[in-house]
């Protein structure tokens, strides 16, 4: 695997999905290099794992075990937006949960009851559900992504998920599929090149933040080289400055980040750029400080926002947003820039306007998708 810092110690497979395409992909990929265990009950296995690791770093331990199991819920989900903040009405294909990368600020550390990397492999149910929903959305743009509850590409060389799902999704011309990552693991995408319904997106941070807060991820240079390669392959591109972190020296380093981005990428190929400052539920602060004792991101002064998450004070958020937005606009005058989970005041103060509703934000991004097909 390209992400050499990602270490799997065990593959655990629920017997009910042992013959699924995704399980077979994993078994073929690991060969005899990683122990494989078959189980009859995934729920009991997770309960036993949690009890055995109660006094240890169960989150870190869980990142080294891949559980292949059926999804008994829905594969198609709405982005978990929150009241009082504008949302783009993004849709999620929940094919996996958990992430092998180690970002200090990651909300997934406290989001799921199971800390295990989990791949949902009951693919018949997945495809049936998607076919029904895609047909219901006929004639309307549907923006769908896999990077909300996991990294879209971190384990792709092992699972083969994108090679499995993209041919199916391409049957519907109104679906735009975003893969979002902090890796450079893009080899599986080449076979689909020149498809502008596929949007390859990267979360971007200055290299200092990558070094200190985003362990096991690709460097900034590696991410931008991968993005440039995807540009050459004819895909759409997206970039997410999220979370933007406030620290001494941020101005110079975010300026250099933006300069590097537009030195590598033609802004006219970018479908959207999102901006969002550091925010997290209050309970995550203890998890961050316990798991990453060297981090300083929790030392800032925060307020409790309308969604209950800790956020920078409004003047700090506006200072960050205004400067970064200005630098982007200087190099990409017409690229779509939107804010992830921010209030209308921030939109007005930074851009001079505010969408009237979540639907208006969604339309902004939907229209960008269609414009890039012309």
URKA-V547205 format. One record per backbone hydrogen bond with DSSP energy under -0.5 kcal/mol. NH is the residue of the N-H (numbers start at 1). CO is the residue of the C=O. If there is no record, write none. Layout:
NH;CO
NH;CO
This chain:
4;2
6;3
7;5
8;6
9;64
10;64
11;35
12;66
13;37
14;12
14;68
15;39
17;14
18;15
20;17
24;20
25;21
26;22
27;23
28;24
29;25
30;26
31;27
33;30
35;9
37;11
39;13
45;41
46;42
47;43
48;44
49;45
50;46
51;47
52;48
53;49
54;51
56;53
58;56
61;57
62;58
63;59
64;61
65;62
66;10
67;65
67;117
68;12
68;66
69;67
69;119
72;70
77;75
77;92
79;90
81;79
85;82
86;342
91;143
92;77
93;145
94;75
94;92
95;93
97;118
98;149
102;215
104;102
104;213
106;103
109;106
110;107
111;108
112;108
115;113
117;62
117;65
118;97
119;67
120;95
120;118
121;69
121;119
123;121
126;122
127;123
128;124
129;125
130;126
131;127
132;128
133;129
134;130
135;131
136;132
137;133
138;135
140;137
142;174
143;141
144;142
144;176
145;91
146;178
152;180
156;153
158;155
159;155
160;156
164;160
165;161
166;162
169;165
170;166
171;168
172;169
173;171
175;172
176;142
177;175
177;197
178;144
178;176
179;177
179;199
180;178
181;201
186;184
189;186
190;186
190;187
192;189
193;190
194;233
195;192
196;194
198;195
199;177
199;197
200;198
200;236
201;179
201;199
202;238
203;181
204;202
204;240
209;206
210;206
211;207
212;208
213;209
214;209
214;210
215;102
217;214
218;182
223;219
224;220
225;221
226;222
227;223
228;224
229;225
230;226
231;227
232;228
233;229
234;231
235;230
236;198
237;269
238;200
239;272
240;202
241;239
241;274
242;240
243;276
244;276
247;245
250;247
253;249
254;250
255;251
256;252
257;253
258;254
259;255
260;256
261;257
262;258
263;259
264;260
264;261
265;261
267;265
269;266
270;267
271;237
271;269
272;237
273;336
274;239
275;338
276;241
278;244
280;310
282;308
284;281
285;281
285;282
286;282
287;283
288;284
289;285
290;286
291;287
292;288
295;292
299;296
300;297
303;311
305;303
305;309
308;305
310;280
311;303
312;278
313;301
316;313
317;313
318;314
319;315
320;316
321;317
322;318
323;319
324;320
325;321
326;322
327;323
328;324
329;325
330;326
331;327
331;328
332;328
335;332
338;273
340;275
341;86
341;339
342;86
346;343
347;343
348;344
349;345
350;346
351;347
352;347
352;348
353;347
361;357
362;358
363;359
364;360
365;361
366;362
367;363
368;364
369;365
370;366
371;367
372;368
373;370
374;370
374;371
